Amino acid sequence: MTALLLPKRIEVIARGLILRRDAVLVCRNVKHGYCYIPGGHVEPGEAPDLALSREFSEEAGLGDVLIGQCLLIEEMRFIQRGKPKHELSIVFHVELPNRMGDGCPEVKTQELGISFEWIKLSDLAGTNLLPETVGVWILGGVELDKTCWRSSQC
């Protein structure tokens, strides 16, 4: 009988969805090429919205983003590099500060190994956005006044 692989903990990740002019801001892992919605891990005792604000400040130098409503809570269970993972991603609506204008301004990275870029929604399906289900959710039409729950297991 094969032993069931169980993760040691559930990782909680706060992410921010920024939509502008039919484009979405993504963070790209430079070494591996995949993209994800910007954000990062919630530390013990930290509120998810404050964690997201901290991540935008640390990774993009944007300490004044406006964190809005929670749009999506997605639970993912998967195997990564042979180890079981269990993640809970909380995706918030985020607006860039007014000083950045109305377009798709350049967002400069503050960390090695990542970059920020705007991807047109029409090109999103061809982008290696992870998890894939987030791209499907975005392309399905995000409702900014509704919170969705999704759970998937790979």
Backbone torsions as a table, in degrees:
resi	resn	phi	psi	omega
1	MET	NA	132.9	-179.8
2	THR	-83.4	133.1	178.2
3	ALA	-72.3	138.8	178.0
4	LEU	-74.6	126.6	178.0
5	LEU	-82.2	123.0	178.8
6	LEU	-119.8	138.9	177.4
7	PRO	-68.5	157.1	179.9
8	LYS	-77.0	-25.7	-178.7
9	ARG	-158.1	165.8	173.1
10	ILE	-96.1	125.6	177.1
11	GLU	-90.1	129.9	177.4
12	VAL	-104.6	125.8	-176.3
13	ILE	-124.3	129.4	175.1
14	ALA	-99.1	130.1	-179.0
15	ARG	-128.7	156.6	-179.2
16	GLY	-124.5	124.9	177.4
17	LEU	-95.0	117.1	177.2
18	ILE	-117.6	115.9	178.3
19	LEU	-112.1	131.9	177.4
20	ARG	-147.8	130.1	174.4
21	ARG	45.5	53.0	179.0
22	ASP	59.9	31.8	176.9
23	ALA	-138.2	156.3	178.6
24	VAL	-123.4	140.0	177.6
25	LEU	-82.4	127.6	177.7
26	VAL	-125.0	159.8	173.7
27	CYS	-108.3	131.9	-178.9
28	ARG	-110.5	132.8	171.2
29	ASN	-78.3	110.5	-172.8
30	VAL	-62.5	-41.8	-176.4
31	LYS	-68.3	-42.6	-173.4
32	HIS	-102.5	-13.0	173.4
33	GLY	84.9	-10.2	-179.4
34	TYR	-80.5	161.9	-179.8
35	CYS	-119.3	162.4	174.5
36	TYR	-155.9	161.2	176.1
37	ILE	-69.1	133.2	-175.6
38	PRO	-56.3	147.0	178.2
39	GLY	154.0	-161.3	179.5
40	GLY	-178.9	-174.5	-174.9
41	HIS	-67.6	142.3	173.0
42	VAL	-86.7	126.6	179.8
43	GLU	-81.4	152.9	178.2
44	PRO	-53.6	131.7	179.8
45	GLY	83.8	-3.8	-176.5
46	GLU	-96.9	137.6	175.4
47	ALA	-73.6	140.2	-177.5
48	PRO	-56.5	-39.9	-179.8
49	ASP	-67.4	-35.6	176.9
50	LEU	-71.7	-34.7	175.4
51	ALA	-62.0	-41.7	179.7
52	LEU	-65.1	-43.1	176.5
53	SER	-59.4	-43.0	178.1
54	ARG	-62.0	-43.8	-179.5
55	GLU	-63.0	-42.9	177.5
56	PHE	-62.1	-37.0	178.3
57	SER	-68.3	-47.0	-177.6
58	GLU	-68.5	-43.3	-172.3
59	GLU	-88.8	-29.9	-174.4
60	ALA	-125.3	0.0	-178.6
61	GLY	67.9	21.5	-178.3
62	LEU	-108.3	85.2	-179.5
63	GLY	-83.3	-2.5	-175.3
64	ASP	-121.4	30.8	174.0
65	VAL	-70.2	156.2	179.7
66	LEU	-103.6	111.9	-179.5
67	ILE	-87.3	122.8	-178.2
68	GLY	-105.7	-147.2	-175.0
69	GLN	-67.7	148.7	171.7
70	CYS	-70.1	126.2	-177.3
71	LEU	-103.8	-32.5	-173.8
72	LEU	-149.5	137.4	168.3
73	ILE	-121.9	119.9	-176.4
74	GLU	-127.1	126.2	176.7
75	GLU	-99.7	130.3	-180.0
76	MET	-129.0	133.7	172.0
77	ARG	-123.9	125.7	-174.5
78	PHE	-158.8	172.3	176.6
79	ILE	-106.7	128.6	178.8
80	GLN	-129.2	120.4	-178.3
81	ARG	52.3	41.1	176.4
82	GLY	80.4	1.0	-178.4
83	LYS	-116.6	141.9	178.0
84	PRO	-71.4	140.1	179.2
85	LYS	-127.8	147.5	175.3
86	HIS	-138.5	113.8	-177.2
87	GLU	-121.2	145.8	171.7
88	LEU	-122.8	109.6	179.7
89	SER	-99.5	131.3	177.1
90	ILE	-113.3	113.9	-175.6
91	VAL	-103.8	123.2	179.2
92	PHE	-106.2	152.0	169.3
93	HIS	-75.6	130.9	-178.5
94	VAL	-128.6	139.1	174.0
95	GLU	-115.8	138.8	175.6
96	LEU	-73.5	156.8	179.2
97	PRO	-64.2	151.1	-178.7
98	ASN	-55.2	-32.2	-177.6
99	ARG	-61.9	-14.7	-178.0
100	MET	-91.1	-0.6	176.6
101	GLY	79.8	-170.7	-174.5
102	ASP	-98.5	-14.3	-175.8
103	GLY	-82.9	-150.8	178.1
104	CYS	-110.4	82.4	-175.0
105	PRO	-71.3	155.9	175.6
106	GLU	-65.5	132.6	175.6
107	VAL	-113.0	116.5	-174.9
108	LYS	-92.3	134.6	179.7
109	THR	-74.1	148.2	175.0
110	GLN	-109.8	1.0	-177.0
111	GLU	-128.5	142.8	175.3
112	LEU	-68.0	145.1	173.4
113	GLY	93.8	-7.7	177.3
114	ILE	-131.7	156.7	172.6
115	SER	-140.5	160.2	176.9
116	PHE	-112.6	140.7	177.0
117	GLU	-151.9	155.4	176.4
118	TRP	-94.8	128.8	177.7
119	ILE	-114.3	125.9	176.5
120	LYS	-63.3	140.7	179.7
121	LEU	-57.5	-34.2	179.3
122	SER	-66.8	-18.7	179.4
123	ASP	-103.4	-2.2	-172.1
124	LEU	-63.5	-37.1	-178.1
125	ALA	-62.0	-30.1	-179.8
126	GLY	-88.8	1.9	-179.4
127	THR	-94.8	144.6	178.4
128	ASN	-81.6	69.1	179.5
129	LEU	-89.3	126.3	-179.8
130	LEU	-116.5	146.7	-13.2
131	PRO	-67.2	150.9	-177.1
132	GLU	-55.6	-33.3	-177.9
133	THR	-63.4	-26.7	177.6
134	VAL	-69.2	-40.9	176.1
135	GLY	-61.9	-42.0	177.9
136	VAL	-61.7	-42.2	178.5
137	TRP	-62.0	-45.8	180.0
138	ILE	-62.8	-46.7	-178.7
139	LEU	-67.5	-22.0	177.8
140	GLY	-75.2	-8.3	179.2
141	GLY	98.3	98.5	-180.0
142	VAL	-73.9	130.6	174.3
143	GLU	-99.6	115.0	-173.4
144	LEU	-73.4	-4.8	179.6
145	ASP	-115.5	19.5	-176.1
146	LYS	-139.4	138.6	175.9
147	THR	-102.9	131.9	179.5
148	CYS	-110.6	147.9	173.7
149	TRP	-117.4	132.0	176.7
150	ARG	-138.1	142.5	176.3
151	SER	-133.3	131.9	-179.8
152	SER	-142.6	153.1	178.9
153	GLN	-133.9	128.4	179.9
154	CYS	-101.4	NA	NA
